[in-house]
Amino acid sequence: MTSGERALVTGASGFIGGAVVRLLLSEGFRVRALARPTSPRDNLPPSCEIVEGDVCDRDAVRRAMEGVDALFHLAADYRLWTPDPAALMRVNVEGTEVVMREALRAGVPRIVHTSSVATLAATSAGPSAESSRLAPEQAFGAYKLSKILSQRLVERLVAEEGLPATIVCPSTPLGPGDLRPTPTGRIVAEALRGRVPAYVDTGLNIVHVDDVAAGHVAALRHGEIGERYILGGANLTLQELLTEISRIARRPPPRVKLPYWPLIPLAYANEFFARLAGTEPFLNRESLRLSATRMFFDDAKARRALGYRTRPAAEAIADAVRWFSGRGV
């Protein structure tokens, strides 16, 4: 794909979607965004064409798909906990089917589908690679299950109907533009507020959001149809992440390591009160179960096949700290 061509980005108002939009525009693409009327426009530059609609709205998706040379499907409901799992499944699974079938109908020549490392199983042998597939029956929580099912849907359409899609699996990005924020961004924001006085023994893979965006464009240009590529960065323990945030913010790092069992009743209580208040609890059963395993990943395949490169994790963390600090956190 070359500059001057039109790229449609679903989920363009989101964290990764906004970074993809900015990169595409900087490289000369004409960008069209599919965005819900209620979505914030902070991540959408004025030069971005906007088609209002939901990914489950077939008519809106069909309008957005007209004359498109490339599709980046990033739209997703990214919540580790929700009182209404059916709504999340609708967006992530049914919405993906609508988008992909309309792309087939319109004859879009190249597609990048954004999946997640949530579709991968942790291994005791070291960081997980693309071959470590997580079966639907092994998934806990609506988000993980929805990403597995939507990825399987795309893979089936590739194999059976010739969908020209490449799949990317971002890990946990940090950086500017995290409006909501994402679960990982919320860790940064809560740590800056001094609300993370302790940690559990877990780990996650940190990557700068702009590097994830570059990985999407590299997948469009160099990725093989039907292949999956992890877009990751550095594997850090939660203690290392919180220590780096504290260093940048010039506050003492948390030094108390907590066992998991006392947090279980607290997670239940947080969910109960969140339902009453209509909010999303920072600590919940899904985030607690995720933290029971070090979610470390190996992005060697993307580096080898796509030329994928990343900056140090410290830079991603620093940019996230600056972003949240600038928003008054």
Order of alpha helices (4+ residues) and beta strands (2+ residues): beta-alpha-beta-beta-alpha-beta-alpha-alpha-beta-alpha-beta-beta-alpha-beta-beta-alpha-beta-beta-alpha-beta-alpha-alpha-alpha-alpha
